[in-house]
Amino acid sequence: MVINMENLEKFFEEKGIEFIQFQFTTVLGELKSVEFPANIWDSMKEGTGVDGSSLGFLKTEQSDMKIVPDFSTLCILPWEPRVARFICDVYDNDGNPHPTDPRHILKKVIKQAKDQFGYEYKTRPEFEWFFLDYELDPFEEGQYMDNLPGDELGYLRRNIASDMLEVGIGVKTIHHEVGSGQQEIELVALEALKQADNTQTAKLIIKANSLFSEVIGTFMPKPFPDQPGSSIHIHQYLTKGDENIFADKEKGISDILRYFVGGILEHIDAMTAIFNPITNSFKRLVPGHEAPVYKSWGVANRTALIRVPGYEKSARIEFRATDGATNIYLASALLLAAGLDGIKNQTVPIEPTTRNIETLTDEERANMRITPLPSNLSEALDYFEKSDFVREVLGQDIIDIFLAVKRKEWEEYTEAKNISEEAEIEWEFSKYLDRV
């Protein structure tokens, strides 16, 4: 909104801003914040220290870290006009980007794409989530793209979209999703770093509006076994200047797109733990609800892991495995890095298919070299831990922190599951309902 430092204090005064909020994202994808009075802005504008160990960033003996505002992310919170927020980068005590800052990881890969290939990377997410009542049931029984009376909370979805527009987030479509109480908002395409910032802001807007309306808004991927799961599909665009690198006038899709897909498929097992980072994630990745189960791709194929949409002339990629528990900065970084790796090595993917992958026989899938994704969090963590590619992109510090938390999470889940199905469900709801 206002990025000229000389104008900020005047801007705060004119807008009646009383507090400044610095927001930043943890390794696990949680949006955190610290606030201070606007009248001490001058002493805080270069950043402030936070306790990294309490936030899961690093060890206690190395707990000091500094969050520094990105002035281009300034906005006023729609539900609290006294508060202006900035999204922050995380630095160490020597002023270097902190190795466990997810935003820095994405910045680094975006820079590599630009410096090494001249490419710019844009994304367009589709958010799905559930509105629940305080009995933890779907708030209503609307169906796909319902209107009134089935779409009881359409007004709330519109309030959410209005708040997104107010803070500068480009909204494309909004509608009721397939599941009871399930919603979707799709954004417009945007440069990947800004889009990751927007994703964190959008999730906050959804949760805040839900809270104020006495509704639970949750991004838990699969809260109900008999309902579709919620995802964050990530549409991806690669450009060079004004040229769409994924498009080919004669073939429709370019060899670059194929290599990009090849890179993602090559590394998908190792990346799954980031895309689907909780035990509940894998309850979505099952046949029957259009969720991807197998490593595959195809044009206009909604049963594939990677879909190249068939109803637009402009070629792009839709990655369909990611869910709302993902760290959007790390997920975007890995998708781009894997795609660039595929381009660099000219990784040819398996043949695309338009067939329903779920209804193929095991023999047919084997002949097409289509194999399943990791089936649970523990298996995904094993691939994640062994991957040199993931280590190169994310760094050992993030890997160590992520593994420590998620291995413990798996142990707790397994203990609950061994008690009873009811204990398993109770554990997941208490762990993920509000935190995802």
Buried (B, 14 or more C-beta within 10 A) or exposed (E): BBEEEEEBBEBBEEBEBBBBBBBBBBBBBBBBBBEBEBBEBEEBBEBBEBEBBEBBBBEEEEBEBBBBBBBEBBBBBBBEEEBBBBBBBBBBEEEEBBBBBBBBBBBBBBEBBEEEBEBBBBBBBBBBBBBBEEEBBBBBEBEEEBEEEBBBBBEBBEBBBEBBEEBEBBBEEBBBBBBBBBBBBBBEBBBBBBBBBBBBBBBBBBBBBBEEBEBBBBBBBBBBEEBBBBBBBBBBBBBBEEEBBBBBEEEBBBEBBBBBBBBBBBBBBBBBBBBBBBBBBBBBBBEEBEBBBBBBBBBEBBBBBBBBBEEEEEBBBBBBBBBBBBBBBBBBBBBBBBBBBBBEEEBEBBEBBEBEBBEBEEEEBEEBEBBEBBEBBBBBBBBBBEBEBBBEBBBEBBBBBBBEBBBEBBEEBBEBBEEEEEEBBEBBBEBBBEBB
